[in-house]
Amino acid sequence: MQKFDAIRPFYDSEINEGIRSSINHPMMKALMNFTFPGVEDSVWKEQLLKTHSIRDFQCNFIYHSVQKVLEKSSDGLSTTGFEKLEKNTAYLFISNHRDIILDTSLLNAALFEHGLTMTASAIGDNLVKKSFLLTLSKLNRNFLVQRGLSPRELLQSSKLLAEYIGQLLLRENRSVWIAQREGRTKDGNDATHSGVLKMLAMGSDEAKLTDYFKKLKVVPVSISYEYDPTDALKMPQLMAEANNEIYTKEKNEDFMTLLSGIIGQKKHIHIHVGDVLNQELDFIAVEYDNTNKQVQAIAQAIDDSILSSYRLWPTNYIAYDILHKTNTYASHYTENEKSLFERRLDLKIDQSNPIALEGFLNMYANPVVNKAKYQNAH
């Protein structure tokens, strides 16, 4: 299976060597001191050196890191829907995407707690340019999505990725997490991009597209944060787009975003896993005869599931009311919650800049609009 070497995580046989190569890195020390405060370095180093599988690394170390993140920067994680999933079964989780590291880490923590198969997770190779981060991602069962390719390279890369995802799900019985679009949602509009589904379809050995998607066991996932810890960091890109300018990332921007997501305040977080898309796919197979229309319909089915189960928080309703200068949703939040949100607005955004202000408020308000649209349509 050497053809996947450029994108796959470590095999268990490579884990110990990966750990040895990074155990003395200052970022490993920072991660372990954060996770196990007050524990001597020699203690966690000894435990790490005895680690010989991704599962051990995730359960004995990363799971505890995630718990620490929740304890320090949130009011807790709630989950729904996990009880419907079956043990020892591989699912393709297609999720809305808010935070580079946390979305998948929290999903895996929840899967672990429910005794379910944890995921191999897609990550853009632009996020792991530093060799330590690449090693850490491979220890954590991330596989790489190659970015910034020419059209010809992109086709080759998409085909390889699709085959690898098929290999994981159908041959290795390993669940997979992938975002519904490339990159995180910056404006609160969660929508499944057809390009992601077309890429997945490249791995198909079925005559019918819908049959292949049924085999993959697609489960839509909806994740919502009361406060997006990277909200203000998303502004420069939104402003550039509003002004029709090309946005160029700062040198360390991805890394800073990654860090802010982990340590920034999130308050409440909710993850809902939807039902496996089965009946929807049967319906789509009968209703639409060409592949393009089927892909659009599958994207819509995923969106319907994500939007219907997206948990709205007081911050979403507050942003909507401020933006539209109304009290429509005043019953959904307290005055105290509103003043906290306004304080965040003051701290994070130059309010004399209407584009920045509107962009920030829309990020929180759009889920309210989208959910209302969804509910009116059904």
C-alpha positions as CSV (number, residue, x, y, z in Angstrom):
1,M,0.0,0.0,0.0
2,Q,3.0,2.3,-0.6
3,K,0.9,4.5,-2.9
4,F,-0.7,6.2,0.2
5,D,2.6,6.9,1.9
6,A,2.6,10.6,1.1
7,I,-0.7,11.2,2.8
8,R,-1.3,8.5,5.4
9,P,-0.8,8.7,9.2
10,F,1.7,6.4,10.9
11,Y,1.2,2.7,11.1
12,D,1.3,1.4,14.6
13,S,4.7,-0.1,13.9
14,E,6.0,3.4,13.2
15,I,4.5,5.1,16.3
16,N,7.3,4.6,18.8
17,E,9.9,5.9,16.3
18,G,7.6,9.0,15.7
19,I,7.4,9.6,19.4
20,R,11.2,9.2,19.9
21,S,11.8,11.7,17.2
22,S,9.7,14.4,18.9
23,I,9.8,13.6,22.6
24,N,12.3,16.4,23.3
25,H,10.6,19.0,21.2
26,P,9.6,22.1,23.2
27,M,6.1,21.8,21.8
28,M,5.7,18.3,23.1
29,K,6.9,19.5,26.5
30,A,4.3,22.4,26.3
31,L,1.5,19.9,25.3
32,M,2.4,17.5,28.1
33,N,2.9,20.1,30.8
34,F,-0.5,21.6,29.8
35,T,-2.2,18.1,29.9
36,F,-0.5,16.8,33.1
37,P,0.3,19.9,35.2
38,G,2.5,19.2,38.2
39,V,3.8,15.9,36.7
40,E,7.5,15.5,36.3
41,D,8.7,15.5,32.7
42,S,10.5,12.1,33.3
43,V,7.1,10.5,34.1
44,W,5.2,11.4,30.9
45,K,8.4,10.7,28.9
46,E,8.6,7.2,30.3
47,Q,4.9,6.6,29.5
48,L,5.3,8.0,26.0
49,L,8.3,5.8,25.3
50,K,6.1,2.7,26.1
51,T,3.5,3.8,23.5
52,H,3.3,1.5,20.4
53,S,-0.1,2.3,18.9
54,I,-2.2,5.3,17.8
55,R,-5.0,4.1,20.0
56,D,-2.7,4.1,23.1
57,F,-1.4,7.6,22.2
58,Q,-4.9,9.0,21.7
59,C,-6.4,7.3,24.8
60,N,-3.6,7.9,27.2
61,F,-2.5,11.3,26.1
62,I,-4.6,13.2,23.6
63,Y,-7.9,12.3,25.3
64,H,-6.6,13.9,28.5
65,S,-5.4,17.0,26.5
66,V,-8.9,17.5,25.2
67,Q,-10.4,17.1,28.7
68,K,-8.0,19.8,29.9
69,V,-8.9,22.1,27.0
70,L,-12.6,21.7,27.9
71,E,-11.9,22.3,31.6
72,K,-9.9,25.4,31.0
73,S,-11.6,27.1,28.1
74,S,-15.3,26.0,28.0
75,D,-18.4,25.4,30.0
76,G,-18.5,21.9,28.8
77,L,-19.3,19.7,25.8
78,S,-22.7,18.1,25.4
79,T,-23.5,15.5,22.8
80,T,-26.6,13.9,21.2
81,G,-27.1,11.0,18.7
82,F,-24.1,8.9,19.5
83,E,-26.3,6.1,21.1
84,K,-27.6,5.4,17.6
85,L,-24.2,4.4,16.2
86,E,-23.1,0.8,16.3
87,K,-19.9,-0.5,17.8
88,N,-17.0,-1.8,15.6
89,T,-18.6,-0.1,12.6
90,A,-16.9,2.4,10.4
91,Y,-18.8,5.6,9.4
92,L,-17.9,8.5,7.2
93,F,-18.6,11.6,9.4
94,I,-19.1,14.7,7.2
95,S,-19.2,17.7,9.5
96,N,-19.5,21.5,9.5
97,H,-16.1,22.9,10.3
98,R,-15.4,25.6,12.8
99,D,-12.0,24.9,14.4
100,I,-8.9,23.3,12.8
101,I,-8.0,20.9,15.7
102,L,-11.0,20.8,18.1
103,D,-13.8,19.7,15.8
104,T,-12.2,16.3,15.2
105,S,-10.6,16.0,18.7
106,L,-13.9,16.6,20.4
107,L,-15.7,14.2,18.1
108,N,-13.1,11.5,18.8
109,A,-13.3,12.1,22.5
110,A,-17.1,11.5,22.3
111,L,-16.7,8.4,20.1
112,F,-14.1,7.0,22.6
113,E,-16.5,7.7,25.6
114,H,-19.3,5.8,23.8
115,G,-17.0,2.9,22.9
116,L,-17.2,3.6,19.2
117,T,-14.6,3.5,16.4
118,M,-12.5,6.7,16.4
119,T,-11.8,8.4,13.1
120,A,-8.9,9.0,10.8
121,S,-9.3,12.7,10.0
122,A,-8.5,14.8,7.0
123,I,-6.2,17.8,7.6
124,G,-4.8,20.3,5.0
125,D,-1.1,19.9,4.5
126,N,-0.7,23.7,4.8
127,L,-1.4,23.3,8.5
128,V,1.4,20.9,9.2
129,K,4.3,22.6,7.5
130,K,6.4,22.4,10.7
131,S,7.9,19.0,11.1
132,F,6.7,18.6,14.7
133,L,3.1,19.3,13.7
134,L,3.3,16.8,10.9
135,T,4.6,14.1,13.3
136,L,1.9,15.0,15.8
137,S,-0.8,14.8,13.2
138,K,0.5,11.4,12.0
139,L,0.5,10.2,15.6
140,N,-3.1,11.3,15.9
141,R,-4.3,9.5,12.8
142,N,-4.6,12.5,10.5
143,F,-4.2,12.0,6.8
144,L,-3.2,14.9,4.5
145,V,-5.3,16.8,2.0
146,Q,-2.8,18.4,-0.4
147,R,-3.5,22.1,-1.1
148,G,-2.3,24.6,-3.7
149,L,-2.0,22.2,-6.6
150,S,-2.3,22.7,-10.3
151,P,-5.6,21.4,-11.9
152,R,-3.8,18.3,-13.2
153,E,-2.1,17.5,-9.8
154,L,-5.4,18.2,-8.0
155,L,-7.1,15.5,-10.1
156,Q,-4.4,13.0,-9.2
157,S,-4.4,14.0,-5.5
158,S,-8.2,13.8,-5.3
159,K,-8.2,10.4,-6.8
160,L,-5.6,9.2,-4.3
161,L,-7.5,10.7,-1.4
162,A,-10.8,9.1,-2.5
163,E,-9.1,5.7,-2.8
164,Y,-7.5,6.1,0.6
165,I,-10.8,7.1,2.3
166,G,-12.5,4.1,0.6
167,Q,-9.6,1.8,1.8
168,L,-10.0,3.1,5.4
169,L,-13.8,2.7,5.6
170,L,-14.4,-0.4,3.5
171,R,-11.3,-2.5,4.1
172,E,-9.8,-1.4,7.4
173,N,-13.1,-0.7,9.1
174,R,-11.8,2.7,10.2
175,S,-14.2,5.6,10.6
176,V,-13.2,8.8,8.7
177,W,-13.9,12.5,9.5
178,I,-14.0,15.1,6.7
179,A,-15.2,18.6,6.6
180,Q,-18.2,19.5,4.4
181,R,-16.0,22.0,2.5
182,E,-12.4,23.0,2.1
183,G,-11.3,25.2,5.0
184,R,-13.3,26.4,8.0
185,T,-16.6,28.3,7.7
186,K,-15.7,31.9,8.3
187,D,-19.2,33.5,8.0
188,G,-21.4,31.0,9.8
189,N,-23.0,29.7,6.6
190,D,-22.5,25.9,6.8
191,A,-22.9,24.3,3.4
192,T,-21.6,21.1,1.9
193,H,-19.5,21.7,-1.2
194,S,-20.2,19.4,-4.1
195,G,-16.4,19.2,-4.8
196,V,-16.0,17.2,-1.6
197,L,-18.6,14.7,-2.6
198,K,-17.3,14.5,-6.2
199,M,-13.8,13.7,-4.7
200,L,-15.3,10.9,-2.5
201,A,-17.1,9.5,-5.6
202,M,-13.7,9.1,-7.4
203,G,-13.1,6.1,-5.1
204,S,-16.2,4.3,-6.2
205,D,-16.3,0.8,-7.7
206,E,-20.1,0.8,-7.9
207,A,-22.1,1.4,-11.1
208,K,-24.4,3.7,-9.1
209,L,-23.1,6.7,-7.2
210,T,-25.8,6.3,-4.5
211,D,-24.9,2.7,-3.9
212,Y,-21.3,3.7,-3.2
213,F,-22.4,6.4,-0.7
214,K,-24.6,3.9,1.0
215,K,-21.6,1.6,1.5
216,L,-19.6,4.5,3.0
217,K,-22.3,5.0,5.8
218,V,-22.4,8.8,5.6
219,V,-23.2,10.4,9.0
220,P,-23.7,14.2,9.0
221,V,-22.2,15.9,12.1
222,S,-23.2,19.3,13.5
223,I,-20.9,21.1,15.9
224,S,-21.6,24.4,17.5
225,Y,-19.6,26.7,19.8
226,E,-21.3,29.3,21.9
227,Y,-18.2,31.5,21.3
228,D,-16.0,30.8,18.3
229,P,-12.5,31.2,19.8
230,T,-11.1,32.3,16.5
231,D,-13.9,34.7,15.5
232,A,-11.8,37.9,15.3
233,L,-9.0,36.0,13.5
234,K,-11.5,35.3,10.7
235,M,-12.2,39.0,10.1
236,P,-9.2,40.0,7.8
237,Q,-10.2,37.4,5.3
238,L,-13.9,38.3,5.4
239,M,-13.0,42.0,4.9
240,A,-10.7,41.2,2.0
241,E,-13.5,39.3,0.3
242,A,-16.0,42.1,1.0
243,N,-13.6,44.4,-0.8
244,N,-13.0,42.0,-3.7
245,E,-9.3,41.7,-2.7
246,I,-7.2,38.6,-2.8
247,Y,-6.5,37.5,0.7
248,T,-2.9,36.5,1.6
249,K,-2.3,34.7,4.9
250,E,0.4,36.0,7.3
251,K,3.4,33.8,7.7
252,N,2.3,32.1,11.0
253,E,-1.4,32.7,10.7
254,D,-2.6,29.1,10.5
255,F,-0.5,28.2,13.5
256,M,-1.8,31.2,15.6
257,T,-5.4,30.2,14.6
258,L,-4.7,26.7,15.7
259,L,-3.5,27.8,19.0
260,S,-6.3,30.3,19.6
261,G,-8.8,27.6,18.9
262,I,-7.4,25.5,21.6
263,I,-6.9,28.0,24.3
264,G,-9.6,30.6,23.4
265,Q,-12.9,30.8,25.4
266,K,-15.7,28.8,23.9
267,K,-18.3,28.5,26.6
268,H,-20.7,25.8,25.6
269,I,-20.0,23.3,22.8
270,H,-22.5,20.8,21.3
271,I,-22.0,17.9,18.9
272,H,-24.9,16.1,17.3
273,V,-24.3,13.1,15.0
274,G,-27.2,12.6,12.6
275,D,-28.7,9.4,11.2
276,V,-26.8,7.4,8.5
277,L,-28.0,8.7,5.1
278,N,-29.9,5.7,3.9
279,Q,-33.5,6.4,2.9
280,E,-32.3,9.8,1.5
281,L,-29.9,7.9,-0.8
282,D,-32.7,5.5,-1.9
283,F,-34.9,8.5,-2.7
284,I,-32.1,10.3,-4.6
285,A,-31.4,7.2,-6.7
286,V,-35.0,7.0,-7.9
287,E,-35.6,10.8,-8.2
288,Y,-32.5,12.0,-10.0
289,D,-31.0,10.3,-13.1
290,N,-27.8,12.2,-13.6
291,T,-24.8,12.2,-11.4
292,N,-24.5,16.0,-11.0
293,K,-28.1,16.3,-9.7
294,Q,-27.5,13.3,-7.4
295,V,-24.4,15.0,-5.9
296,Q,-26.4,18.2,-5.4
297,A,-29.2,16.3,-3.7
298,I,-26.7,14.4,-1.4
299,A,-25.2,17.8,-0.4
300,Q,-28.7,19.0,0.4
301,A,-29.5,16.0,2.5
302,I,-26.3,16.5,4.5
303,D,-27.1,20.2,4.9
304,D,-30.6,19.4,6.1
305,S,-29.3,17.1,8.7
306,I,-26.6,19.5,9.9
307,L,-28.9,22.6,10.0
308,S,-31.8,20.8,11.7
309,S,-29.6,19.6,14.5
310,Y,-27.4,22.7,14.9
311,R,-27.5,23.9,18.5
312,L,-28.2,27.7,18.7
313,W,-26.8,29.5,21.7
314,P,-27.7,32.9,23.2
315,T,-24.7,34.5,21.3
316,N,-26.4,33.5,18.0
317,Y,-29.7,35.2,18.9
318,I,-28.0,38.3,20.4
319,A,-25.9,38.8,17.2
320,Y,-29.1,38.5,15.1
321,D,-30.9,41.1,17.2
322,I,-28.0,43.5,17.2
323,L,-27.5,43.1,13.5
324,H,-31.2,43.7,12.6
325,K,-31.8,46.2,15.4
326,T,-34.7,44.1,16.7
327,N,-35.8,42.2,19.9
328,T,-37.1,39.2,17.9
329,Y,-35.2,36.7,20.0
330,A,-34.9,38.6,23.3
331,S,-36.5,35.7,25.1
332,H,-33.5,33.5,24.2
333,Y,-30.9,35.4,26.2
334,T,-30.5,37.4,29.4
335,E,-29.3,41.1,29.6
336,N,-26.1,39.8,31.2
337,E,-25.4,37.5,28.3
338,K,-26.0,40.4,25.9
339,S,-23.6,42.7,27.7
340,L,-20.9,40.0,27.8
341,F,-21.3,39.6,24.0
342,E,-21.2,43.4,23.5
343,R,-18.1,43.5,25.5
344,R,-16.4,40.9,23.3
345,L,-17.5,42.9,20.3
346,D,-15.8,46.0,21.8
347,L,-12.6,44.1,22.6
348,K,-12.3,42.3,19.3
349,I,-13.7,44.6,16.6
350,D,-13.2,48.1,15.4
351,Q,-16.8,49.1,15.5
352,S,-16.2,52.2,13.3
353,N,-15.5,49.7,10.5
354,P,-19.0,48.7,9.2
355,I,-17.6,45.7,7.2
356,A,-15.8,44.3,10.2
357,L,-18.8,44.8,12.5
358,E,-21.2,43.2,10.1
359,G,-18.9,40.3,9.3
360,F,-18.4,39.5,13.0
361,L,-22.2,39.7,13.7
362,N,-23.1,37.7,10.7
363,M,-20.7,34.9,11.7
364,Y,-22.9,34.4,14.8
365,A,-26.3,35.4,13.3
366,N,-26.2,33.4,10.0
367,P,-26.9,30.0,11.8
368,V,-30.2,31.6,13.1
369,V,-31.2,32.7,9.6
370,N,-30.2,29.3,8.1
371,K,-32.1,27.3,10.7
372,A,-35.2,29.4,10.3
373,K,-35.0,29.0,6.5
374,Y,-34.6,25.2,7.0
375,Q,-37.6,25.1,9.4
376,N,-39.8,27.1,7.0
377,A,-38.9,24.9,4.1
378,H,-39.9,21.7,6.0
